[in-house]
Amino acid sequence: MRKNGRVIFILGCLLIICSIVSLFLLQLQSKQAEQTNAEIVHTIETILPDRREGTKDAEQKSEMPALELQSEDFIALLEIPSYGLKLPVCNVWDKGKVVSYPCRFYGTVYNGTLVIGGYDQPGQFEFFDRIQNDSAVTVTDMTGTVFSYAVDKVERSNSADAEILIDDEADLTLFVRDAQSFEYIILRCKEK
């Protein structure tokens, strides 16, 4: 009986150590992603032509132009000024990439169907559970055209299926999985 107690104690200690190492690695990955994002944003801002305002056109179906940087294609800069957020948006949805930077899930900014997913971590979308309606959001495409939005609704969902994320009433949708509740926080934005 005493031997079993010792084994359980050792296993418990190993689990605690593994948890601490995992937490440290996640924080390190978050810091690296934040630094990489800052470098990509700086490069994009250096390359972008003069910025000008754009508006959606429901009939326009064209793809967003992409800029290849660090072996990835980026289609936009996403900004939420009240939270100090400025991030590159990757062209292709990939659950592995979304940890590093937000990715386009669906659509285009040109016809008001763009859906962007991100990750709940410092330097990305960790503030989504506190965001306020009417918060300003901008998406700048790779031609320098700026599309301006305001957060219209904040929703929660147990899943992030296309049927839930794609909304004809929203001009831009942003989403993230909340690490605390394991629900998805979905921001529906309207064009300004």
C-alpha positions in Angstrom: 0.0 0.0 0.0 2.8 2.4 0.8 4.5 1.7 -2.5 1.3 2.6 -4.4 1.1 5.9 -2.5 4.7 6.7 -3.5 4.0 5.9 -7.1 0.9 8.1 -7.1 2.9 11.0 -5.5 5.6 10.7 -8.1 3.1 10.6 -10.9 1.3 13.7 -9.5 4.6 15.6 -9.3 5.4 14.6 -12.9 2.0 15.9 -14.0 2.6 19.2 -12.3 6.0 19.6 -13.8 4.6 18.8 -17.3 1.9 21.4 -16.8 4.4 24.0 -15.8 6.6 23.2 -18.8 3.6 23.3 -21.1 2.5 26.7 -19.8 6.1 28.0 -20.2 6.2 26.8 -23.8 2.8 28.3 -24.6 4.0 31.7 -23.3 7.2 31.4 -25.3 5.3 30.6 -28.4 3.0 33.6 -27.8 5.9 35.9 -27.4 7.6 34.6 -30.6 4.3 35.0 -32.5 3.9 38.6 -31.2 7.4 39.4 -32.4 6.9 37.8 -35.8 3.6 39.6 -36.2 5.3 43.0 -35.4 7.9 42.3 -38.1 5.4 41.3 -40.7 3.2 44.4 -39.9 6.2 46.6 -40.2 7.2 45.1 -43.6 3.6 45.4 -44.9 3.3 49.0 -43.8 6.6 49.8 -45.5 5.4 48.2 -48.8 1.8 49.4 -48.9 1.0 52.3 -51.2 -0.8 55.4 -49.8 -3.9 54.4 -48.0 -7.4 55.3 -49.2 -10.9 54.6 -48.0 -12.9 51.8 -49.5 -16.4 50.6 -49.4 -18.0 47.2 -50.1 -19.8 46.4 -53.3 -22.2 43.4 -52.9 -21.7 42.5 -56.5 -17.9 42.3 -56.4 -16.6 38.8 -56.1 -12.8 39.3 -56.7 -10.2 37.7 -54.5 -8.1 39.8 -52.2 -4.6 40.3 -53.5 -1.9 38.6 -51.3 1.6 39.5 -50.4 4.0 36.7 -49.7 6.2 37.2 -46.6 8.1 34.6 -44.7 6.7 31.9 -46.9 3.1 32.9 -46.1 0.5 34.8 -48.1 -1.1 37.8 -46.3 -4.2 39.6 -47.5 -4.7 42.3 -45.0 -3.8 44.3 -41.9 -6.4 44.0 -39.2 -6.5 46.9 -36.6 -8.6 47.4 -33.5 -7.1 50.7 -32.3 -8.8 50.9 -28.9 -7.0 47.7 -27.9 -3.7 48.5 -29.6 -4.1 45.6 -32.0 -2.5 45.6 -35.5 -2.0 42.1 -37.0 -1.4 40.6 -40.4 -4.1 38.3 -41.8 -3.0 35.1 -43.5 -4.8 34.2 -46.7 -5.5 30.5 -45.9 -7.4 29.1 -43.0 -5.2 26.7 -41.0 -5.7 25.8 -37.4 -1.9 25.4 -37.0 -1.2 28.9 -38.4 -4.0 30.7 -36.5 -1.8 30.4 -33.3 0.7 32.7 -35.0 -1.6 35.2 -36.7 -5.2 35.5 -37.7 -6.4 33.7 -40.8 -9.1 34.2 -43.3 -11.8 31.6 -42.8 -14.0 32.7 -45.6 -14.9 35.5 -48.0 -13.6 38.9 -49.1 -13.6 42.4 -47.8 -14.8 43.7 -51.1 -18.4 42.3 -50.9 -18.7 42.2 -47.1 -18.3 38.5 -46.6 -14.9 38.4 -44.8 -14.6 36.1 -41.8 -11.3 36.1 -39.9 -10.4 33.7 -37.1 -7.7 34.3 -34.4 -6.3 32.9 -31.2 -7.0 33.8 -27.6 -3.5 34.8 -26.5 -1.6 38.0 -25.6 -0.7 40.0 -28.7 -3.7 38.6 -30.6 -7.3 38.3 -29.6 -7.1 37.9 -25.8 -9.4 40.9 -25.1 -12.4 39.6 -27.2 -14.3 38.7 -24.0 -14.2 42.3 -23.0 -14.6 44.1 -26.3 -17.3 46.8 -26.5 -20.0 47.4 -29.1 -19.0 50.3 -31.4 -15.3 49.5 -31.1 -13.6 50.6 -34.3 -12.1 47.9 -36.6 -10.2 48.4 -39.8 -9.1 46.0 -42.5 -6.5 47.3 -45.0 -6.0 45.2 -48.1 -2.6 44.8 -49.9 -3.5 47.7 -52.3 -3.7 50.2 -49.4 -7.5 50.3 -49.4 -8.9 50.7 -45.9 -12.3 49.3 -44.9 -13.7 50.7 -41.7 -16.1 48.9 -39.3 -17.6 49.1 -35.9 -18.4 46.1 -33.7 -22.2 45.7 -33.9 -22.8 42.5 -31.9 -20.8 40.1 -29.6 -22.1 36.6 -29.7 -21.0 33.3 -28.1 -21.4 29.8 -29.7 -20.4 26.3 -28.8 -19.1 25.7 -32.4 -17.5 27.6 -35.2 -19.1 26.0 -38.2 -19.5 27.9 -41.4 -23.3 28.1 -40.9 -22.7 30.0 -37.7 -19.9 32.2 -38.8 -21.1 33.3 -42.2 -23.8 36.0 -41.6 -25.4 38.0 -44.3 -26.2 40.8 -41.8 -22.5 41.4 -40.9 -20.0 43.1 -43.1 -17.1 41.6 -41.2 -17.0 38.7 -38.7 -14.1 38.0 -36.3 -14.0 35.0 -34.1 -11.8 33.3 -31.5 -12.2 30.3 -29.1 -12.3 31.5 -25.5 -9.7 29.6 -23.5 -11.7 30.0 -20.3 -15.1 28.9 -21.4 -14.2 26.9 -24.5 -16.9 28.8 -26.4 -16.3 30.8 -29.5 -16.6 34.6 -29.2 -17.9 36.0 -32.5 -17.8 39.7 -33.3 -20.2 40.9 -35.9 -19.1 44.2 -37.5 -20.9 46.7 -39.6 -19.3 49.0 -42.2 -19.0 52.6 -41.1 
